[in-house]
Amino acid sequence: MKCEDMLRMLNDYVDGDVDISVCKEFEKHLTGCDPCKVVVDTIRKTITLYKGSEVYEVPAEFHTRLYETLRRKWDETKKAD
Amino acid sequence: MEPDQDRELVTRAKAGDFEAFESLVGRHERRLYALSMSILRHREDAENVVQTTFLSVLEHLKEFREESSFATWVSRIATHAALNVLRKRKGLETVPITETQDEDGEIPHPEHVADWRGDPARVFEQQELRRVLDEAIDALPEKHRLVFILRDVEGFNVEETASLLGISEANVKVRLLRARLALREKLTRVFGDAAHAITHEHDGEAARSTPAKEVLRSYQSRETR
């Protein structure tokens, strides 16, 4: 396996979507190719970082407004039932 | 997020228990707000999407057959709503979500290859980290950013992502690869250990170079400390 092949299959490897024989070939390549090893490693870190970074706080004023709107709608729906 | 707790709350809410419905909202509003913000990058639009989503949930809860988890169901509703907002903005913007013309070119080769100086989440202040991540993802073309958010941040599979965006699965894969490589490239320029950058020589050349081995060794030793 060459670096170009590695690049093409990078997603499938990172997502665990390759069969065992391809996976073994991939890992054999990584053992002998530090740049590819670092690329795979930093791709994984990139994904992990974004996955864990959803730190947007719901604005307090919106939170209150949302609950009031939902309460009103809930009551309307119940009356209509 | 505990799906069993959601299931119980859904059952109670379907039976008319508003407190159970409120609990469901409380358990998912922050996640849906983050999802909407990631897609729309605009606070008021994100708020509208979250509100529209929960109003829709309230209206259609009885029809929810629970074939998927509640979390997946509401994520789909919110994603649809957010993408609709994006489509409405299209009069002002240039790139349609379904554009496919540039997916055939060569995959960009990684240019900046260096392992990172420790774990950025620990090394950087939270606000600084957020700024770096936002800048990197904002610089992506919208179509790549959306696929990355839906696949890697929200965890939709390839088929679901393709269906939500109205593009082929092959395009989801190519766009995801481009997005991942572009983000990795940008983040490595900030987090990478410049002293041990690996020169751009693949297919075994760099593997024999001492600096490359050093960077890996030094990183491994930091990791085990």
Contacts between the chains, C-beta under 8 A, distances in Angstrom:
chain1	res1	chain2	res2	distance
A	2	B	202	7.8
A	2	B	203	5.6
A	3	B	202	3.6
A	3	B	203	5.3
A	7	B	107	5.6
A	7	B	109	7.0
A	7	B	110	7.8
A	8	B	107	6.9
A	10	B	177	6.3
A	10	B	180	7.6
A	10	B	181	7.9
A	11	B	173	6.0
A	11	B	176	6.0
A	11	B	177	5.0
A	11	B	180	7.2
A	14	B	180	7.7
A	32	B	204	5.8
A	32	B	207	5.0
A	33	B	202	6.3
A	33	B	203	6.9
A	33	B	204	6.2
A	33	B	206	7.1
A	33	B	207	5.1
A	34	B	198	5.9
A	34	B	206	5.3
A	34	B	207	5.1
A	34	B	209	7.7
A	34	B	212	3.9
A	34	B	213	6.7
A	34	B	215	7.6
A	34	B	216	6.1
A	35	B	110	7.2
A	35	B	113	4.7
A	35	B	198	5.1
A	35	B	200	7.1
A	35	B	201	7.2
A	35	B	202	5.4
A	35	B	206	4.9
A	35	B	207	7.9
A	35	B	212	7.2
A	36	B	202	6.6
A	37	B	216	7.1
A	38	B	113	5.2
A	38	B	114	6.8
A	38	B	115	5.3
A	38	B	198	6.1
A	38	B	215	7.4
A	38	B	216	7.5
A	39	B	110	4.8
A	39	B	113	6.1
A	39	B	184	7.1
A	41	B	115	6.7
A	42	B	115	6.8
A	42	B	116	6.3
A	42	B	184	5.2
A	42	B	187	7.4
A	42	B	188	5.7
A	42	B	192	7.9
A	43	B	180	5.4
A	43	B	181	7.4
A	43	B	184	5.0
A	45	B	116	6.2
A	45	B	120	7.9
A	45	B	187	7.9
A	46	B	180	6.5
A	46	B	183	5.1
A	46	B	184	4.7
A	46	B	187	5.6
A	47	B	152	4.9
A	47	B	180	6.9
A	49	B	120	6.3
A	49	B	121	6.7
A	49	B	129	7.9
A	49	B	133	6.6
A	49	B	187	7.2
A	50	B	133	6.4
A	50	B	137	7.3
A	50	B	148	7.4
A	50	B	152	6.2
A	50	B	153	5.4
A	50	B	183	7.3
A	51	B	152	6.5
A	51	B	153	5.8
A	52	B	121	6.8
A	53	B	129	7.2
A	53	B	130	6.9
A	53	B	133	5.4
A	54	B	31	7.0
A	54	B	34	3.8
A	54	B	35	7.7
A	54	B	38	7.3
A	54	B	153	6.9
A	55	B	34	7.6
A	55	B	126	7.0
A	55	B	130	6.4
A	56	B	30	7.7
A	56	B	33	5.8
A	56	B	34	4.6
A	56	B	37	4.7
A	56	B	46	7.9
A	57	B	30	7.5
A	58	B	29	5.7
A	58	B	30	5.5
A	58	B	33	4.8
A	58	B	50	7.8
A	59	B	43	7.1
A	59	B	47	7.2
A	62	B	47	4.8
A	62	B	50	7.8
A	63	B	29	7.2
A	65	B	51	7.9
A	66	B	25	7.4
A	66	B	29	7.0
A	66	B	47	7.8
A	66	B	50	6.8
A	66	B	51	5.6
A	66	B	54	6.8
A	67	B	22	6.9
A	67	B	25	7.3
A	69	B	51	6.3
A	69	B	55	7.3
A	70	B	21	7.4
A	70	B	22	7.5
A	70	B	25	6.5
A	70	B	54	5.8
A	70	B	55	7.1
A	70	B	58	6.3
A	71	B	18	7.2
A	73	B	55	5.9
A	73	B	58	5.7
A	73	B	59	7.9
A	74	B	18	5.4
A	74	B	21	6.8
A	74	B	58	6.2
A	77	B	58	6.8
A	77	B	59	7.3
A	78	B	16	7.0
